[in-house]
Amino acid sequence: MAFIDELRGQGHAVESICRVLREQGCQVAARTYRAWRQARPCQRDVEDAYLINAIVDACWQRRQGRKVATPVIMYGRRKMTGHLRRTTHPTVSHTRVARCLKLMGHQGIRRVKKVRTTVQSNAGVRAEDLLGRNFTATAPDTVWVTDFTYVRTWAGFVYVAFILDVFSRRIVAWHASSSKQTDLVMTPLRMALWQRDREGHPVTAGTLIHHTDAGSQYTSIRLTEHLKIEEIAASIGSVGDALDNAMIESGNGLYKTECIRTDLFHVGPYKSLADVEFATAGWVDWYNHDRLHGALALVPPIEYEQAHYAALNPELQPV
């Protein structure tokens, strides 16, 4: 059809072109060419084109005349569907989103294996495992899991510790340091307690479990005594077993995959502690407020917490 259209543009008659093609063994009729000229894309192709435009708009933004990727670009089929349903296409199906992503050649970001960082200390105090790999909670501030990971920079290693609320998967606090001393894990604990109190939901004494791995920082006397003062139950999993602290290990993997190994939150190499803090702050803010979480019915952690507190305090109804 394109060949006939090209010759027609040069002044040849369609019937003559088709007659010569038939003589050469290519059976084609003039009405076939005219039907091709008048053809329009089907409804599905048009709807897919609009959906692809919506995906592109969600994944890319224009800032200062430049096209910049957004964190949504890391989503695969499932979370991209959830994002579109919350924004521009409330009734879009998984299969349609998958088809459009395939046409675009788009794939969600994937994780890679990490290096083990847990180092046991025989001099520390070893608490019992109070969770037994049961990472569930019925309310916020009943179970916190915590761990730290590392980031390579030009100035050396930077260690980043996180505290995650099991109920809402929210990162309650984090801290970055160039040292692996006990302050690396004590600082986010104090920050988490302060943050909860500032939001009007202080941690009730005797109701919180603080679960960690068996690293020397978490078995230290300073941290153990601080947990006793705050009346927080200490819980420690086994050594070198990611399953005994699986939730926070998964969180660390997300951090390395979505923040450190992309240029969405920091452009260029990580040169110092300040670069890591800048990128981590942006990622944590996006993670808590905007990132859709699969275990929370594809809603962000803070939104999930707010829905929980709203259900506990229903509005008064008129009598």
C-alpha positions as CSV (number, residue, x, y, z in Angstrom):
1,M,0.0,0.0,0.0
2,A,2.8,2.4,0.8
3,F,4.5,1.6,-2.5
4,I,1.2,2.3,-4.4
5,D,0.8,5.5,-2.5
6,E,4.3,6.6,-3.4
7,L,3.8,6.0,-7.1
8,R,0.4,7.7,-7.0
9,G,2.2,10.8,-5.6
10,Q,4.4,10.8,-8.6
11,G,1.3,11.1,-10.9
12,H,0.6,7.5,-11.9
13,A,-3.0,6.2,-11.8
14,V,-3.9,3.7,-9.1
15,E,-5.6,1.3,-11.6
16,S,-2.5,1.3,-13.8
17,I,-0.2,0.6,-10.8
18,C,-2.4,-2.3,-9.6
19,R,-2.5,-3.8,-13.2
20,V,1.3,-3.8,-13.4
21,L,1.6,-5.4,-10.0
22,R,-0.8,-8.1,-10.9
23,E,1.2,-8.8,-14.0
24,Q,4.2,-9.3,-11.8
25,G,2.4,-11.8,-9.5
26,C,1.2,-9.4,-6.7
27,Q,-2.6,-9.7,-6.6
28,V,-3.9,-6.3,-5.4
29,A,-7.1,-4.4,-6.3
30,A,-7.5,-0.6,-6.5
31,R,-10.4,-0.8,-3.9
32,T,-7.9,-2.4,-1.5
33,Y,-5.7,0.6,-1.7
34,R,-8.6,3.1,-1.3
35,A,-9.8,1.2,1.8
36,W,-6.3,1.4,3.2
37,R,-6.2,5.2,2.6
38,Q,-9.5,5.6,4.4
39,A,-8.8,3.3,7.3
40,R,-8.7,4.7,10.8
41,P,-7.1,3.2,14.0
42,C,-9.5,1.1,16.0
43,Q,-10.9,2.2,19.3
44,R,-8.5,0.1,21.3
45,D,-5.5,1.6,19.6
46,V,-6.8,5.1,20.3
47,E,-7.4,4.3,24.0
48,D,-4.0,2.7,24.3
49,A,-2.4,5.8,22.8
50,Y,-4.1,8.0,25.5
51,L,-3.0,5.6,28.2
52,I,0.6,5.6,27.0
53,N,0.5,9.4,27.1
54,A,-0.7,9.3,30.7
55,I,2.2,6.9,31.6
56,V,4.7,9.1,29.9
57,D,3.4,12.2,31.8
58,A,3.6,10.2,35.1
59,C,7.1,9.0,34.5
60,W,8.6,12.3,33.1
61,Q,8.3,16.0,34.1
62,R,9.8,19.1,32.5
63,R,11.9,21.1,34.9
64,Q,13.8,24.2,33.8
65,G,13.4,23.2,30.2
66,R,14.7,19.7,30.8
67,K,12.9,16.4,30.8
68,V,13.5,14.7,34.1
69,A,12.4,11.3,35.2
70,T,10.1,10.9,38.3
71,P,10.1,8.0,40.8
72,V,7.0,6.6,39.1
73,I,9.3,5.4,36.3
74,M,10.4,2.6,38.7
75,Y,6.9,1.0,38.8
76,G,6.1,-2.2,37.1
77,R,2.7,-3.4,35.8
78,R,1.0,-3.8,39.2
79,K,2.0,-0.5,40.8
80,M,1.7,1.4,37.6
81,T,-1.9,0.2,37.4
82,G,-2.5,1.3,41.0
83,H,-1.0,4.7,40.2
84,L,-3.1,5.3,37.1
85,R,-6.2,4.2,39.0
86,R,-5.5,6.8,41.7
87,T,-4.8,9.6,39.2
88,T,-6.1,9.7,35.6
89,H,-7.6,6.3,34.8
90,P,-9.8,4.9,37.7
91,T,-11.0,1.9,35.8
92,V,-8.0,0.8,33.8
93,S,-7.2,-2.9,33.8
94,H,-4.0,-4.7,34.6
95,T,-3.9,-6.3,31.1
96,R,-4.2,-3.0,29.3
97,V,-1.5,-1.4,31.3
98,A,0.7,-4.4,30.7
99,R,0.1,-4.2,27.0
100,C,1.0,-0.5,26.9
101,L,4.1,-1.0,29.0
102,K,5.2,-3.8,26.6
103,L,4.7,-1.5,23.6
104,M,6.8,1.2,25.3
105,G,9.5,-1.3,26.2
106,H,9.1,-0.3,29.9
107,Q,10.1,-2.5,32.8
108,G,10.0,-1.9,36.5
109,I,13.2,-1.6,38.4
110,R,14.7,-4.8,39.8
111,R,16.8,-5.5,42.8
112,V,20.3,-7.0,43.0
113,K,22.0,-9.0,45.8
114,K,23.5,-7.2,48.7
115,V,26.6,-7.6,50.8
116,R,26.3,-8.9,54.4
117,T,26.9,-6.3,57.0
118,T,25.8,-8.0,60.3
119,V,28.8,-8.7,62.6
120,Q,28.0,-10.4,65.9
121,S,29.7,-9.4,69.1
122,N,30.1,-12.0,71.9
123,A,30.3,-9.2,74.5
124,G,26.9,-7.8,73.8
125,V,23.5,-8.6,75.4
126,R,21.5,-11.0,73.3
127,A,17.7,-10.6,73.6
128,E,15.1,-13.2,72.6
129,D,13.4,-13.4,69.3
130,L,9.9,-12.1,70.1
131,L,8.6,-12.2,66.5
132,G,9.5,-15.6,65.2
133,R,9.3,-14.3,61.6
134,N,5.8,-13.1,62.1
135,F,6.0,-9.6,60.7
136,T,2.5,-8.4,61.4
137,A,1.0,-5.8,63.7
138,T,-2.5,-4.7,64.5
139,A,-1.7,-1.0,65.1
140,P,1.1,1.5,64.7
141,D,3.9,1.5,67.2
142,T,3.5,-2.1,68.3
143,V,6.4,-3.5,66.3
144,W,9.4,-1.6,64.9
145,V,12.1,-3.4,62.8
146,T,15.4,-1.7,62.3
147,D,18.7,-2.3,60.5
148,F,21.4,-0.4,58.6
149,T,23.0,-0.6,55.2
150,Y,26.0,1.0,53.5
151,V,26.6,3.3,50.6
152,R,30.0,3.7,48.8
153,T,31.1,7.3,48.4
154,W,34.3,9.0,47.2
155,A,35.1,9.8,50.9
156,G,34.5,6.2,52.1
157,F,31.6,4.2,53.3
158,V,28.4,5.9,54.6
159,Y,26.1,3.8,56.8
160,V,22.4,4.5,56.9
161,A,20.1,3.1,59.6
162,F,16.3,2.9,59.2
163,I,13.4,2.2,61.6
164,L,10.3,0.7,60.0
165,D,6.8,0.4,61.5
166,V,5.5,-3.1,60.7
167,F,1.9,-2.0,60.7
168,S,2.1,0.7,58.1
169,R,5.6,0.0,56.5
170,R,6.4,3.6,57.3
171,I,10.0,4.7,57.8
172,V,9.6,6.3,61.2
173,A,13.2,7.5,61.4
174,W,16.6,7.2,59.6
175,H,20.1,8.3,60.3
176,A,23.3,8.4,58.1
177,S,26.8,8.4,59.5
178,S,30.4,7.6,58.4
179,S,30.8,5.5,61.5
180,K,29.3,2.1,62.6
181,Q,29.4,3.0,66.3
182,T,26.3,2.6,68.5
183,D,25.2,6.1,67.9
184,L,24.3,5.0,64.3
185,V,21.4,3.0,65.7
186,M,20.5,5.0,68.8
187,T,20.0,8.3,67.0
188,P,17.1,7.1,64.8
189,L,15.5,5.5,67.8
190,R,15.4,8.8,69.7
191,M,14.2,10.5,66.5
192,A,11.4,8.0,66.0
193,L,10.1,8.4,69.6
194,W,10.3,12.2,69.2
195,Q,8.5,12.1,65.8
196,R,5.6,10.0,67.2
197,D,5.2,12.3,70.1
198,R,5.3,15.4,67.8
199,E,2.5,13.9,65.7
200,G,0.3,13.5,68.7
201,H,0.6,9.7,68.9
202,P,3.3,9.0,71.5
203,V,4.6,5.5,72.0
204,T,2.9,3.9,75.0
205,A,5.3,2.3,77.4
206,G,5.4,-1.4,77.4
207,T,3.5,-1.9,74.1
208,L,6.4,-1.6,71.5
209,I,8.7,-4.4,70.3
210,H,12.1,-3.2,68.9
211,H,13.3,-6.0,66.5
212,T,16.8,-6.1,65.1
213,D,19.4,-8.5,63.9
214,A,22.3,-9.7,66.0
215,G,24.8,-7.0,65.0
216,S,27.1,-5.6,67.7
217,Q,25.4,-2.2,67.6
218,Y,22.0,-3.7,68.5
219,T,23.4,-5.9,71.3
220,S,25.4,-3.1,72.9
221,I,24.9,-2.2,76.5
222,R,24.0,1.5,75.7
223,L,21.2,0.5,73.3
224,T,19.9,-2.2,75.6
225,E,19.7,0.1,78.6
226,H,18.1,2.9,76.6
227,L,15.3,0.4,75.5
228,K,14.8,-0.5,79.1
229,I,14.5,3.1,80.1
230,E,11.9,3.7,77.4
231,E,10.1,0.4,78.4
232,I,10.5,-1.0,74.9
233,A,10.9,-4.7,74.5
234,A,14.1,-5.8,72.7
235,S,13.9,-8.6,70.1
236,I,16.9,-10.0,68.2
237,G,16.9,-12.5,65.3
238,S,19.6,-15.1,64.5
239,V,23.0,-14.2,63.0
240,G,23.3,-14.0,59.2
241,D,19.7,-15.0,58.6
242,A,17.8,-12.4,56.6
243,L,14.5,-14.2,57.1
244,D,14.6,-13.3,60.9
245,N,14.7,-9.6,60.0
246,A,13.2,-10.0,56.5
247,M,11.0,-6.9,56.4
248,I,13.7,-4.3,57.1
249,E,16.1,-6.3,54.8
250,S,13.5,-5.8,52.1
251,G,13.3,-2.1,53.0
252,N,17.1,-1.8,52.7
253,G,16.9,-3.5,49.3
254,L,14.3,-1.0,48.1
255,Y,16.5,1.9,49.3
256,K,19.5,0.6,47.4
257,T,17.5,-0.2,44.3
258,E,15.3,2.9,44.1
259,C,17.5,5.6,45.6
260,I,21.2,4.7,45.5
261,R,21.3,2.9,42.2
262,T,19.2,5.5,40.2
263,D,19.7,9.2,39.5
264,L,16.1,10.1,40.5
265,F,17.1,11.5,43.9
266,H,20.7,12.5,43.3
267,V,22.5,13.2,40.0
268,G,26.0,12.1,39.7
269,P,28.3,10.1,42.0
270,Y,28.0,10.1,45.7
271,K,31.0,12.1,46.9
272,S,30.3,12.6,50.6
273,L,28.0,12.0,53.5
274,A,26.0,15.1,52.6
275,D,25.2,13.6,49.1
276,V,23.8,10.5,50.7
277,E,21.8,12.4,53.2
278,F,20.3,14.6,50.5
279,A,19.3,11.6,48.4
280,T,18.0,9.6,51.3
281,A,15.8,12.5,52.6
282,G,14.1,12.8,49.2
283,W,13.6,9.1,48.9
284,V,12.2,8.7,52.4
285,D,9.7,11.6,51.8
286,W,8.6,10.0,48.6
287,Y,8.4,6.5,50.1
288,N,6.3,7.6,53.1
289,H,3.9,10.0,51.2
290,D,3.7,8.9,47.6
291,R,5.1,5.4,47.0
292,L,2.4,2.8,46.5
293,H,3.0,-0.2,48.7
294,G,1.9,-3.7,47.6
295,A,1.2,-4.9,51.2
296,L,-1.0,-1.9,51.9
297,A,-3.5,-2.3,49.0
298,L,-1.4,0.1,46.9
299,V,-1.6,3.1,49.2
300,P,1.3,5.1,50.7
301,P,2.3,4.3,54.3
302,I,1.3,7.6,55.8
303,E,-2.1,7.5,54.1
304,Y,-2.5,4.0,55.5
305,E,-1.8,5.3,59.0
306,Q,-4.1,8.2,58.7
307,A,-6.9,5.9,57.6
308,H,-6.3,3.8,60.7
309,Y,-6.4,6.8,63.1
310,A,-9.5,8.2,61.3
311,A,-11.3,4.9,61.9
312,L,-10.5,5.1,65.6
313,N,-12.0,8.6,65.9
314,P,-15.2,8.7,63.8
315,E,-16.9,12.1,63.4
316,L,-20.0,12.7,65.6
317,Q,-23.2,12.1,63.8
318,P,-26.2,14.4,64.4
319,V,-29.0,13.0,66.6
